[in-house]
């Protein structure tokens, strides 16, 4: 039995929001007296910035961030997104091809709906992802990845069994969430090192979004082809 649905992550997968977010984050940390380059921000915080940034600043600089740092950083990133954010290379073409093939898909992100909606509007992907196809951690009481709740909710809402879903993720937490939900997952390596996604349990790795089509075209899901 082939996959019945593809579930996409948003930030760093369908939308190239990570460059903007990490530019804002690195600039803000530098402004606060903790010099951080864009490359260093990616290295330390990609995939888990909200949880690691305070720890890294404490360990690396022996300092502390303002109590409202997270909220203010979120506001700055949100404002930057309002100026524009790009879709990931090949994202629109991939979604259009899935539509042509009549293969169902949706989006499941740990971000809130306001964030997701803004990135979809500014990236031009909204026509491919109307509201009924978009799921947020807000829909499961704020329980984001690596918990499986969000993916299980998306599958249930779309009427597809978890084992019939293929997830596309760019973060280890996303991979862990998909595997915990009983779903196969493609680790997207455009920004995240492949070894981190493999270690989290990705069932296959891709470097370009168009490669999703190579996997959905298979007669059997990935994990069921593994001897």
N, C-alpha and C positions, 0 to 999 in steps of 0.2 A: 504493500500500500504506500503510495507516494504521500508527500506532505500535503496537507489541506490548507495551511496558512503560514505566512511568514510574519514574524513579529520583529519590528525594528526598534532599536534604541534611537534616541533623537540626537542629543549632543555628542558630537564627535563621530557619529555614524551617518545619519541622513543630513544633518546640518553641521557645517564646519564652524561651530561656535567656539571650539576650544582655543583657537588662536586669539580670538577677541577676548575671551574670558581670562586667559592667562596673561595677555598683554596688560589688561586692566589690573589684575592681581599683582603682577610683578612691579608695575608702576606704583601701586598703592603701598606695597611693602617698602619700596625704595623711598617713597615720600615719608614714611614713618620712621626712617632711619635704619632700615634693614635691606641694604642693597641686594637686589635680586634681578637677574637677567631673565629674559623669556625662556631661554633654554633651561635655566635652573628651576623655574617655575614648573615647566613640563616634567622635569626629572623628579622633583619632590612631591608634586601635588596632582599630577594627571590621574584622574580616576577617583581621587578621594581628597580633594582640596579642603573641603569643609572640615574634615576630621583631623587632617594632618598639619594644617598651617600653624596652629598655635604651638603644637609640639615641636615642629621644625624650628620656629623662631626661638623658642626657649632653649632647645639643644644647640642650635647653631650660633645664636647671638647672645644667649643668656638673658634675653629680654622677654617682654610680655606685650601682647597686643591689646588695644582698647576693648572694653567689654562689648562695644557695639560694632566691632570690626566686621563680623560676618554680615550683619544687616547692611552696613554702609558699602561693603564690597559688592554685595548683591545689587544694591541700588545703582552703583557705578556701571556694573556689567549690563544691567537692564537698560540703562541710558545709552550705552554703547551699541547695544543691539538695535535700539530704536533708530540709529543712524544707518543700519544695514548689516546684514550677515549673509554669508554665502551658503548655498547648498553644497554639500560634499560633491566632489567630482563624480558624475554619473548617476547621482541620486534620482533626479527627475526622469532620466531615461529608463532607469531600472523600474521605477514605479509604473511608468507608462507601459512598459513591456509586461509587467505582471498583470496590469489591467487588460492588456490585449489578450493575454493567455487565460484570462478569467480565473487567475489564482488569487485567492483572498490574502489580504495583508492588513496589518494595523501597526500602531506605534504604542510603545509602553515605556515611559520615562519616569525616573524618580523626581524630576523637576515638577513644579506646580503648573497648573493649567495656564496661568497668565504667562509664564516663561515660555512654555511650549508654543502657545498661540502666537506670541510675538516672533519667535524664531521661524515658525512656519510661514507667517505672513511676510516677513522681511526677506526670507530666502526664496520665496516664490513657490514653495512646496504645498501651500494650503489647498490648491485645487485638487491635489492628489490625496490629501488627508483631511477631509471634513471632520467635524467634531465627533461623530459616532465612531470613528476609527482611531480616536486618540484617547489613551489612558494614562493617568498620572498617579503617583503615589498618594495624592490627595484622595483618590477614589478608594483607597484601602487604609484609611485612617493614618496616612502619612508613613506607612511602613514601606520604605524603599528597598532597593537592592542592597545587600545580597539575599535578603529574604525572598522567597518565591511568590509571595502573596500577589504582587502586581501582575506577574505573568499568568498566574492561575486565574486571576480576575479577568484579564483580557481574553484569555481563551474561553472562559465560561460565558462572558458577555457576547462573544462572537459565535458561540455555539460549536466550538471545535475542541476535541479532546487534546489534552496537553501533549500526548505522545505523537500527535499528528501535526505539531507545530515545529517550525524551524526558526530559531532566534538569531538575529544578527546584532552583535555587541562589540564594543570597542574597549570595555573595561573589565578587569578581573571580577569586580563585584557583580557586574551584569552577567558574566559567564557563570559565576557561582549561583546566581539567582535562577538562571535558566536551567541549569543542571539539577538544582534542588526541586524545580517544578517538573522534572521528568522530561525535559525538552532537549533536543539536539540544538547545538549552538555553533555558529560560525564566528570565530574571533577575527575582527577586522583590524588589521595591523597598520593602518595608515599612519597612526601616531603612536599607539601603544606597542612596546616591544613584544614580539611574537612569543618569547619564552614566558612572559608573565601571563599571557592569555592561555597558553598551553598548560602552564602549571595550575591554572584555575579550573581546567577541565574542558577547554574548548574541544569539540569533536572534530573540527577542521579549522584551518586558518585561511584567510583571504587577504589580499593586499589591495584589491579593487572591488568596488561594489558590483560591477557587472559579473563578477565571478559567482555571485549568488545564483544566477541563472544556471550555472553548471551543476549546482547542487540540487536545486528544485526540479531539474529535468531528470534526475536519476529515478530509476524505477522503484528504489527502496530508500528509506531514510538512512542517513550516514551510519548511525550507531548500529543499525541492523545489518550493515554490510561488513562490519568489522568481525574478523574471525576470532 
